[in-house]
Amino acid sequence: MKLDRHIASFIFIALSFSAFGQVNDARVPQTSPQGISYEIKKKNAIYLEALGNGVFYSVNYDRILFNQKQSAIGIRVGYSYVPLFNFSDGFFGSVNQVPVELNFIYTQKKLFEKLGIREELGIGATYQRSVDNTNSDFPDMHKYCLGFLRIGIRYQRTNAGWFYRIAFTPNIYSIDDDANPNGAFYFFPYGGISFGRSF
């Protein structure tokens, strides 16, 4: 499908960035005149995000690909599973979601030195696959792809430690059906909060 090709292309580009980031790991950390390092030395993080790109929730892996002075670029990939339930049918289906995102992180000196906070912008997509087994002979399956933007902050110290994020994460999507034959795009305001550990 065309959707699957787009997702595969996005992951290929992200992995190419990651290979470049491995070379950058050997660089000397960027420091302020006071000797404070702004480089994120522990480049991996695992965290739980409530709402956000996973719509309900997601478990995620985050990787800083490379740093350049006070800026950094990272990627995240996650997964969530949501069972579908009602009182008449019980558990009748599920929704599987895979969010993928590319992030730009900027460190303002004063904000980081006081609070350990970095600013963050991101763009990504969430692949959704839902299955409705109400009719067991003919399960109803749907596939969607939601686009997401991110404007927020993250708490991530130079070395390993707790990892927090809070962001405005509006999603952009298109529905092509009888009610919307032209496939118009919709903008839906949303947000998310993350908590985890960097290492």
C-alpha positions as CSV (number, residue, x, y, z in Angstrom):
1,M,0.0,0.0,0.0
2,K,1.0,3.6,-0.5
3,L,0.7,4.2,3.2
4,D,3.1,1.4,4.0
5,R,5.7,2.8,1.5
6,H,5.5,6.2,3.2
7,I,6.1,4.7,6.6
8,A,9.0,2.6,5.3
9,S,10.6,5.7,3.7
10,F,10.3,7.6,7.0
11,I,12.0,4.8,9.0
12,F,14.8,4.5,6.4
13,I,15.6,8.2,6.6
14,A,15.6,8.1,10.4
15,L,18.0,5.1,10.5
16,S,20.3,7.0,8.1
17,F,20.4,9.9,10.6
18,S,21.1,7.4,13.4
19,A,24.1,6.0,11.5
20,F,25.4,9.6,11.2
21,G,24.8,10.1,14.9
22,Q,27.1,7.2,15.8
23,V,30.0,9.1,14.2
24,N,29.1,12.3,16.1
25,D,29.2,10.5,19.5
26,A,33.0,10.9,19.6
27,R,32.8,14.7,19.4
28,V,34.0,16.8,22.3
29,P,31.0,18.0,24.5
30,Q,29.9,21.6,23.9
31,T,30.3,23.6,27.0
32,S,29.4,27.1,28.2
33,P,32.1,29.6,29.4
34,Q,31.3,28.4,32.9
35,G,32.1,24.8,32.0
36,I,28.5,23.6,31.9
37,S,28.0,20.9,29.1
38,Y,24.8,21.2,27.0
39,E,25.4,18.0,25.1
40,I,23.1,15.1,25.9
41,K,25.7,12.4,26.6
42,K,23.2,9.7,27.5
43,K,21.4,9.6,24.2
44,N,18.8,6.9,24.9
45,A,15.5,7.2,26.8
46,I,12.5,4.9,27.5
47,Y,9.3,6.5,28.6
48,L,5.6,6.3,28.8
49,E,3.5,9.0,27.1
50,A,-0.1,9.7,28.2
51,L,-2.2,10.9,25.2
52,G,0.2,12.6,22.7
53,N,1.1,10.8,19.5
54,G,-0.3,7.4,20.7
55,V,-3.7,9.1,21.1
56,F,-4.5,7.2,24.3
57,Y,-1.0,6.3,25.5
58,S,2.3,4.8,24.1
59,V,5.5,3.1,25.4
60,N,8.4,4.7,23.6
61,Y,12.1,4.6,22.8
62,D,13.9,7.9,22.1
63,R,17.4,8.3,20.6
64,I,19.5,11.5,20.2
65,L,21.1,11.1,16.8
66,F,23.5,14.0,17.0
67,N,24.3,17.3,18.8
68,Q,25.5,20.5,17.3
69,K,26.4,23.1,19.9
70,Q,23.1,23.8,21.8
71,S,21.0,21.9,19.3
72,A,20.2,18.2,18.8
73,I,18.1,16.0,16.6
74,G,16.4,12.8,17.8
75,I,13.9,10.2,16.8
76,R,11.3,8.3,18.8
77,V,9.3,5.2,18.0
78,G,6.6,3.7,20.2
79,Y,3.8,1.2,20.4
80,S,0.4,1.0,22.1
81,Y,-2.3,-1.6,22.2
82,V,-5.9,-0.7,23.2
83,P,-8.6,-3.4,23.6
84,L,-12.1,-2.5,22.5
85,F,-14.9,-3.4,24.9
86,N,-18.6,-2.8,25.6
87,F,-21.0,-4.5,28.0
88,S,-23.1,-6.2,25.4
89,D,-20.2,-7.8,23.4
90,G,-17.4,-7.8,25.9
91,F,-14.0,-7.5,24.3
92,F,-14.7,-7.3,20.6
93,G,-11.6,-5.9,19.0
94,S,-8.4,-3.9,19.4
95,V,-6.4,-0.9,18.1
96,N,-2.7,-1.2,17.5
97,Q,-0.7,2.0,17.1
98,V,3.0,2.8,16.1
99,P,4.0,6.4,16.5
100,V,7.2,7.5,14.8
101,E,8.6,11.1,15.2
102,L,11.6,13.2,14.3
103,N,12.5,15.9,16.9
104,F,14.6,19.1,16.9
105,I,15.8,20.0,20.4
106,Y,17.2,23.4,21.4
107,T,18.9,24.3,24.7
108,Q,18.6,27.9,25.9
109,K,21.5,28.4,28.3
110,K,19.6,30.2,31.2
111,L,16.6,27.9,31.1
112,F,18.7,24.8,31.1
113,E,21.1,26.0,33.8
114,K,18.2,26.8,36.1
115,L,15.7,24.1,35.4
116,G,17.3,21.5,33.1
117,I,14.7,22.1,30.5
118,R,15.2,22.1,26.7
119,E,12.8,23.3,24.0
120,E,11.5,20.8,21.4
121,L,9.8,20.8,18.0
122,G,8.8,17.6,16.3
123,I,6.9,16.1,13.3
124,G,5.7,12.6,13.0
125,A,3.1,10.1,12.1
126,T,1.1,7.4,13.9
127,Y,0.1,4.3,12.1
128,Q,-3.2,2.8,13.4
129,R,-4.7,-0.6,12.7
130,S,-8.1,-1.4,14.2
131,V,-10.0,-4.7,14.2
132,D,-13.6,-5.1,15.1
133,N,-14.6,-8.8,15.6
134,T,-18.3,-8.2,16.3
135,N,-19.0,-10.3,13.2
136,S,-16.5,-13.1,13.8
137,D,-17.0,-14.4,10.2
138,F,-16.1,-11.1,8.6
139,P,-13.9,-9.0,11.0
140,D,-13.9,-5.3,10.1
141,M,-10.3,-4.0,9.8
142,H,-9.3,-0.4,9.2
143,K,-5.9,1.2,8.7
144,Y,-5.1,4.9,9.3
145,C,-2.2,7.2,9.4
146,L,-2.3,10.4,11.6
147,G,0.1,13.2,11.2
148,F,1.4,15.0,14.4
149,L,3.3,18.1,15.2
150,R,5.0,18.8,18.6
151,I,5.7,22.1,20.4
152,G,6.9,21.5,23.9
153,I,9.7,21.2,26.5
154,R,11.7,18.2,27.8
155,Y,13.6,17.8,31.0
156,Q,16.7,15.8,30.1
157,R,20.0,16.4,31.9
158,T,23.4,15.9,30.3
159,N,24.0,12.6,32.0
160,A,21.5,9.8,32.8
161,G,18.5,10.6,34.9
162,W,14.8,11.1,34.9
163,F,13.2,12.2,31.6
164,Y,10.0,14.3,31.4
165,R,8.2,15.9,28.4
166,I,5.1,18.0,28.0
167,A,3.9,19.3,24.7
168,F,1.1,20.5,22.5
169,T,0.7,17.7,19.9
170,P,-2.0,18.6,17.4
171,N,-2.8,15.9,14.9
172,I,-3.6,16.3,11.2
173,Y,-5.6,13.8,9.3
174,S,-7.8,13.2,6.3
175,I,-11.0,11.2,6.0
176,D,-12.0,10.0,2.5
177,D,-15.5,8.6,2.7
178,D,-19.0,9.3,1.4
179,A,-19.4,12.3,3.8
180,N,-16.1,13.8,2.7
181,P,-15.4,12.6,-0.9
182,N,-12.7,15.2,-1.4
183,G,-10.5,13.9,1.4
184,A,-10.2,17.3,3.2
185,F,-7.6,17.6,5.9
186,Y,-8.6,18.2,9.6
187,F,-6.6,19.8,12.4
188,F,-7.3,18.6,15.9
189,P,-5.6,20.2,18.9
190,Y,-4.1,17.7,21.3
191,G,-1.4,17.3,23.9
192,G,0.7,14.8,25.8
193,I,2.8,14.2,28.9
194,S,5.8,11.8,29.1
195,F,7.7,10.3,32.0
196,G,10.7,7.9,31.8
197,R,14.4,7.5,32.2
198,S,17.4,8.4,30.0
199,F,20.5,6.2,29.9
